[in-house]
Amino acid sequence: MKKQIRKLLHRFENLKFRKKLSVLMLIAGLVPVVFLAFSMQYGMTNQLREKEQYNLEKILEQSVNSIENQSQIYENLVDYLSYSQSLRNIFDTEMESDYEKYLKYVKVADPLLQMPTIYHKEIRSITLYSDNIEVPHGDTLLPMSEAENQQWYSRLNEGTLMQWSITRGGNKSIIASRKFYDNDTIKAVLEMRLDYEKVLSPFMSQITDNTGGMIMDDNGNVVYADCSMDKKYRPNNIENLKDISDKYYISQRTMKDTGWNFYIYRPKAVSENAIHKLLLKNIPLILISVLLLSLLGYVFSIRMVSQLELLTENMNQINMGLRKVTVQSKSKDEVGVLIRSFQRMMDQMNHLISEVYESKIQLQNSEMRALQAQINPHFLYNSLSIINWKAIEAGEDEISYVTLALSTYYRTSLNRGETMTTVAKEIDNIRAYLKIQLVMHDNEFRVVEQISDGLNDYMIPKLILQPLAENAIDHGIDVSDNEDPTLWLTIREEDEHIFFEIRDNGAGMTQEKADQILTYQSSGYGVRNVCDRIHVLYGEKGEMKIESTPGKGTRVFIRIPKKTEAKVL
């Protein structure tokens, strides 16, 4: 990861300043936009979640309140019947005859216990159980033994308060019951049987549109559990509260009269989908902001950096030899100051070049011409010619061979005082020089030539190969232990350039030392003089390099453009 970051930073550092400025302006504008967008998204997400929770609580509150209001009616009705003296007389007073009991049941008990079922459709029946009732009277008056056989009876607690329970099975019912005591003895039990669905309908009607609900009594038994959800949202077990509480928004409320706990829940995934849709709606706004920032950053960067780019282009032109400042600025900012400072610097540099550098070139040319003037070419050629004839008369072929090579070498070197020569004459010069060296070394090394045809008439600086060959022999071949010392001379063309190469398999040197040869730190003059002349004549179009490896040899490489006319220094 760190490597990738460093690579990314490195690529950023290598970008053009205009692109850097555009990227920085984009980042500077994008960070607050993204921060604001995500802050708004985070706030709206929390609001949606809070709203979802609030809606569940309100739905649950309304449905539970509705059921509580109904339960209060049932409790008031049970209280009314509990305190009815007429009803109490049925199980407190001993009847003298069965006919008297029958009249009491028909005229007193039936109206009291059956009338509420007419006005309240959710009340299925009201039954009074008592030991005084020996024979069942319909479903309103039953013996106490019948109550003890009911499943709800075992769950009744001690006390006179109305208690709630549920009967399961095919015909579910909600039972509201109450005990009647005489001191500590249970005299009777009043049972009100309610329609399960009608009583719970305010709550059950809310279980729609990816909503679930559950009711548990005060003992933790499930009274009701159901959900209306897509298959992907349904819980594995709708009666497992722990499973529901992990993945759903859930609201809980306790019903005061019954002690039942009501739960209503919705999948979190539904809200998350709504949040994602909201985020997708914001993405186009963010993208538009990014495009606007990119466009503005690009326009501003061009306006701010255009002068710097012109200055950079002008510097490149100067580096290629133009030596003239073409960019102008009247701005008083840092860029304007930089341009004017650069212009003043170039004026001073041009002045120095005119006075110093060109003077140095003229001095070098004067020194070369002075050296050439010290030698009388005709006297030298005549002397060498006499030596050659004397050697032939004496039968000394080797002396004649060396004399002819020396005559060729000086004739091509002096070149009538000209500083430029042809490729053909330079080849004659280096061949003559190498013939003399081979004689001096008793042919202890080989010379391999690789010279392309068609290059003879091109003009080049004279004496650019001899110093390289001399350096290769003296510092490479002579000090090497190579069993087959060889010097390679290569001249070839490529596109609009001519390539010269002198290579040996001698002692070689470190690349650091090879690089110093072409600088003014070097003590050697010949090779550095060739390099200076190449740069003076051709500028950036000319090139000279030295490559070397200890124990393997050295390669000197020169590249110059093709020219058919001489450039006089």
N, C-alpha and C positions, 0 to 999 in steps of 0.2 A: 504493500500500500504506500509506504514512504517513498519507494522507488518511483512509483507512478506519479506521486505528487511532485517529486523533484523533476521528473521528465516533463510534467505539465508546466511547471514554473520555468523550466529551461526553454520550452517552446514559446511561452509568453514573453520571456526576455528577448527572444530573437524576432519577435513581431516588429513590424514597422511602428513608429511612434503614433501615427494616425490610427492604426488598428488598436494599439494599446489604449489610446485615449477613448476610442469608441467602446471598447470592452469595459473600461473602468466607469465610463458614464452610464453604460447599460447596467452594470452591477450596482452602482450608486443609486440609480433610479429604481432598479428592480427589487432591491432588498426591502425598502419601505412598502412598495406595492404588495409584495408577497407577504410581508409581515402583517400589513393591514388586512389583506384578503384572508389570511389564516386566522387572524384575531377575530374578524367578523364571522368567519365560518365556525370558529370555536364558540363564540358567543351565541350564534344562532343555533348551533347544535345543542348547547346547554339549555337554551330556551325551549327547543323542541322536546328535549327530554323532560324538562320541568313541566311543560305543558301536558305532555303525555301522562306524567304522574298525577298532575292536578286533575286532568279529565277523569282518570280512573277513580281518584278519591271522590270527586263530585258525583260520578255515576253510582259509586258504592254508597255514598252518603244518602243520596235520594232514594235508592232502592231499599236500603236498610231502614231509613226513616219511615218509608211507606209500610214496610212489614211491621215495624214497631207500633205504628199507629193502629194497624189492624189488630196486633196482639193485645194492645191496650183495651180495645173493644171487647175481645174475648175474655180478658182478665176481669174487666168490669162486669161482664155478663156472668162469669163464674162467681164473682164476689156477690152479685145480686142473688143468684140462686143459693149460694152458701148461707147467706143471712136471711133467706126466706123462711119464716117460721112455719108456714104451711108445709114446705118441703121437709123441714126438720121433724115435724110431727109424724111424718110417715115412718121415719126410722127410729124416733124417740118414744112414740106412744104405742102401747100394745092394743091392737084391735080386738074387739069382742067377737066379731064374726068375719067370715070370708066375704060376705056381701058388703060389710062396712069397708073392708080393705079395698074391694073392687070399686066402690063409689069414690073412695079417696084417690085411688090411682087414676080413675077416669076423669074426675072433676078437678083434681088438684095437680097431680103429677104430670099427666099428659099435656095440658096446656102450658105448664111452666117449662117442660123439657122439649116440647115439639115446636112451640111458637118461634124460637130463635132460628130454627132451621129454615123457616119460611122466609124470614127477612134477610138472612145471611146465607147465600147459596153455597159458600165455602164450608159451612158447618154441615157435616154429613149426619151427625147424631149426637145427642147428649144422653148419657146413661148414668143412673144412680145405682150404686152397689151397696147393699146393706144386709146385715144378719137378720133384720126384721122381715126382709122380703124372702119368703120361702119359695114362692112360685114365680117364675119369670113373667113379667108383664110386657110383652112385645120386646123392643130393644131399648126401652126407657128405664125399666126397673128390673134389676137382676140381683140374685143372691150374691153375697160377698165371695162365695166360693168361685163364682164365675170370674170375678176380678182377679183372684189369685192365679187363675189359669192364663191370664193375658200376659204377653211378653213384656209389656211396659211396666207391669206391676212390680216386678223384681227390681226395677231401677228407681223406684220412688224413694226419696229421702225422707227422713223424719222431719216433721214440721207441717204447718198448715198453709204454707205458700203454694201457689200454683206451680206445677212443674211440667216441663216440656220434654217430649220424647218423640221418637219416630218408629213406625212399624215398617219393616222391609218386606219384600215379597212382590207378588204380582199387583197387589192393591195397596200401594203405599199410602200411609196416612200420618198426619201429625196429631199427636195426642197431647191435650192439655188436661191435666188431672190435679185433683186436690183431695186431701184427706180431711175427714171430720172426726174430731176426738171428743170423748167424754172422759175428762181427766186424762189418763194415759192410755185409754182404750180407744182403738179405732172403731168408730160407730158406722162410718160409711165412707165411700169414695165416689167422687163425681168425675166422670170422664167426658171430655168434649173431643170428638173425633173430627178433624179438619181435613179438607181436601188438600193433598200434598202440593199439587201444581198450582191451584188457585191461590193458596197462601203465599207460595214462593214466586209467583208470577212476576212481581215487580223486579225481582233479582234475576230470574231466569230469562226475562225478556231482554236483558242487557247482554246476554251471551250470544252476540252476533259479530260478524265482521272481524274475524281473527281475534276473538276475545274468549277467555275461559273464566270459569268461576268455580268456587268450592265453598261448602259450608261444613263446619265441624262443630260438634256439641262441646260442652264444657269438659267432657271426658276424653276428647280427642277422637271421637268416632265421626266418620264422614256421614253427614246428613245429605249432602248433595254435591255432585261433581260432574261437570260437563264442559265442553269447549266447542267452539265453532271456528275452526281454523283450516287453512290449507294443510295438506299432508306434510309438507316440508317444515311447517311450524309446530305441528302437534307434539306435545310432550309424550314421552314413552309411557308414563303412568300418570293419568290425570288426578289420581288420588294421593300422589306422593308430593307433599308440599316442598320438600328439599330440592327435588328435581325441578320443580317449577320455579323456585326462587332464584336459581342460578342463571337462567337464560331469559327471564321475562321481567318486565316491569310489573310489580305487584303492589296492591293496596289492600289493607286489612282494617276491619272494623268489627267491634264486638256489640252484639245486640243486648241491651240492658236486661230485658225481661227474661229472655231465654238463656243468656250466657253463651249463645252460639257465636262463633267467629266466622265472619264472612270474608272471603278473599275473591278479588277479581284481578285478572292479569292479562297482559298482551305481550307478544314476542318482541324482544329488543330488535330482532332482525328487521321487523317491519319499519320501525323508526329509523334504523340505520340505512335502510334503502331510501327512505325519504331524505335523509341527510346526504346520501351519495348523489341523489338527484339534484339536491340544492348545490352541492359542490360542482357537479357537471355544468350547472347553469352559470356558475361563477368562473369556470375555466375560460370560456370565450372572452370574458372581460379581462382576465389576466393576460390572455394571449394578445388581445388588442393593445393593452398597456405595454406589453413587451415590444410589439411591432412599432408603436409610437415612440417608445424610448429608443429603440434601435435606429429608427429613422432620424429622430432629433439628434441622437448621439453622433450618427454618421455625418449629418449636415454640419453640426457644430464643430466636429473634429476636423472636417475639411476646411472650414473657415479659419479655425485656429492654427492648423498645422500646414496650410498651403504655403506660407512663406518659408517655413522650415524645410519643406520638401523641395522648394525651388532652391534654397540655399544648399541642401544636400546634393541636388543634381549639379549645381554649379561647382561644388567641391569635387565631384567625380570628374567633371570636365577639366577642371584645373589639374586633377591628378593625372589626366591623360595628356596634359601639355597645353591646355588652352591659356592658362595664366591671365585670365581676365574675369573680373566679377561682373556678372550680368544681372544679378538680382538686386533690386533696390527696395528700400522701405523708409517711409517717413514716420512710422509709428514710434511712439515713445515707450512702448512696453519692452519687455526683456528680449523678445524676438527682434524688434527693430534695432535695439542696442547691439545685439549679437551680429546682425547683418552689417551694420556700419563698422563695427570693430573688425569684422572679417575683411571688409573692403580696405580698411587702413592697413591691416596686416599684410594683405596681398600686395598693396602698393609698395610697402617696405621690402617685401620679399622679392618683387620684381626688380626693385632697385638693387638689392644685394646680388641677385642673379646676374644682372647686367654688369655690375662692377667686379664681382668676385668670381662667379662660376665661369662666365664667358672669358674672363681674363685668364683663368686657370687653363681653359681649353687652348686658348691662343698660346699660352706659355708652353704647354705640352707639344703643340704643333711646331713652335719655334725651336724647342729642344730637339725634336725629331729631325727637322730640316737642318739644324746646325750639325747634328751627328752625321747626317747624310752628306752634308757639304764638306765634312772633314775627309771624306773618302773620295778620291778622284776615280770615278768609275772606269774611265778609259785606261788609266794607268794600271788599275787592279785587273781589268780583263786582259790587257796585254801581257802583264806579268804572269797571270795564270796560263795564258795561251803558250808562252815561252816554256813554262815548266812542263806543260802537257807534251809539247813536241820533244823536249829533251828526254822526257820519260819514255816516249815511244821509240826514240833513237836508241835509248839505252835498254830497251826491251822490258822496262818496268811498267807492266800493264796495270798493276794495282795502284801505282802512283798516278798514272794517267786517269784511272777510274775515279780516284778521290779528287783529282784536280778538276775534272769535268763536273763532278757533283758540286764541288765548292763554287765553281764558276756559275753554275745554274742557280745555286742557293743565293749568292750575292746579287745576281742579276734580277731575280724575282723579288728579293728583299728590298733592294734600292728602288726598283720600279721607276727610275727617272724622277724620283722625288715625290711621286704621287702617294697619297694615303689610302687610296682605294685601288683594288685590283679585281681581276676576274677569278671565278672559281677555278678555271683551268690553270692560271698562273700560280694560285695558292696551292693547288695539288702538286705542280712542278716543284714549288718551294719546299713543301713538306717531304716529298719523295727524295729530293736532293739531300735534305737534312738527315733523313733516316738512313740513306746510303752511307753518308759519312759516319753516323753513329754505329751502323753495323760493322763497318771496317774497324772503327775504334774498339768495338767489343768482340772482334773476331767471330762475328755472327753467332753470338751466344743467345740471342733472342730472335723470335720470329715476328714478322710484320704481316698482318692479314688485312687486305683492303676490301671494303664493300662500298663501291662508289657507283651511284646511279648515273645513267646516261642523260644527256640533254640539259645539264646544268652549267656547262663550261662558260657561257657568255654572261651569266649573272654577275653583277658587281657586288663585292663584299669588302670589308676592311682587310687590309693586308696584314700578314703575320699574326693571324689569330690561332693558327694550329701549331706553329713551331714552339711557342712557350708551353703549350699543353703537353706536347710530345716530350719536350725536354724535362718537364716536371715529372712525367710518368716514368721516364727512364732513370733519372737521378734518384727519385724518392720512392719509386715503386719497384721496378725490375732489378736495379743494381743492389738493393738491400733485401731482396727476397731469396728464399731458399727453394723456390718453385723449380722443379726439374724441367719444365717446359715453359720458360718465360715467353709471353706473347703480348704484342701490342696490336690492338685492333683500331683501324682507321675506317670510320663509316661516314659517308656523305649521301644523304637521300633527300627527297622532296615529299611534302605532304600539303595538299591544297595550295595555299599561297605562301608557304614558308619553306626554307631550306634548313636541314638539320645536320649539324656536325657533331661527331662523337669521337673522342679519344678514350679508349678503355684498355686497362692492363690487368693482369692477374698477379700483380706484385704484392708488396707488404700490406698495402692498405692503411687505413687510419680510422679513428672514431669519427662518427658523423659530426660531432660537436667541433672537432678540429677542422674537418672539411668545410664546415660552414664559415669558419673564421678566415679561411683563405681569401674569400671574396670581400672581406671587410678591411677597413684601414687598420685593424689590430694585427693584420698579417705582416710578417717581415719580408715575405716574397713580393717582388714587384711585377714580374712578367705576367703571371696569371691574373693578378688584380688589374693590371693595365688593360688586358684584353676585355675584362668585365666592364671597366669604366668606359672604354671606347664603344662597346655594344650599347650601353645605356645612353651615352651621349648621342650616338647616331640614330637609334631606333626607339628610345624611350620604352614605353610599356610593351611595344610590339616586339622588342628583342628580349631574349632571356638567356641566362647562363646559370647552370646548376652543377654541383659536385655531389656525387653519391659515393660513399666508400664504406667498406667493412674490413676490420682488421683481419689480416691473413688471407683475404679473398680478392683484394684489388680495389681499383678506383675507376669511376666513370665520370668524365667531364662532358657536359651536354650543352650545346649552343643552338639556339633557335633564332633565326632572323628572317624578315620578310624578303620576298623576291624583289629585286630591283635591277633594272637594265641600265640605269644611269647612275653615275657616281655622285655622291654628296660630298662636296668639298668642305673641309673644316677650316 
